[in-house]
Amino acid sequence: MIGNQRYYQHDSTGLCRSKNTAGHGGSFFKVFKEGKGRTLELYRDVDKNGDFIYPNKKYKGPVGKIVKCK
C-alpha cells in the first residue's frame, strides 16, 4: 500500500496495478513498472474492458507518473 492506494503485482509480468480513483479519460486502472530507487513508473492506463489506453490516446500530466515506495 502506498498512500491510500493498494498496488498489486502480476506474478509473470512484474507489472503493478492500482484502481484509478479519478477515472479521467475512461481509465479504470493504472499499470506501473518498477523504476529506479524504489519507485513505480506509470506504464499504461487500462479501460473498463481491460484494454490498454495508449499514451497517444490519453494525456497524462506529471502528477502520478512516478510513485515513490516507502
C-alpha positions, 0 to 999 in steps of 0.5 A: 500500500502506498498512500491510500492506494493498494498496488498489486503485482502480476506474478509473470509480468512484474507489472503493478496495478492500482484502481484509478480513483479519478477515472479521467479519460475512461481509465479504470486502472493504472499499470506501473513498472518498477523504476529506479530507487524504489519507485513505480513508473506509470506504464499504461492506463487500462479501460473498463474492458481491460484494454490498454489506453495508449499514451497517444490516446490519453494525456497524462500530466506529471502528477502520478507518473512516478510513485515513490515506495516507502 
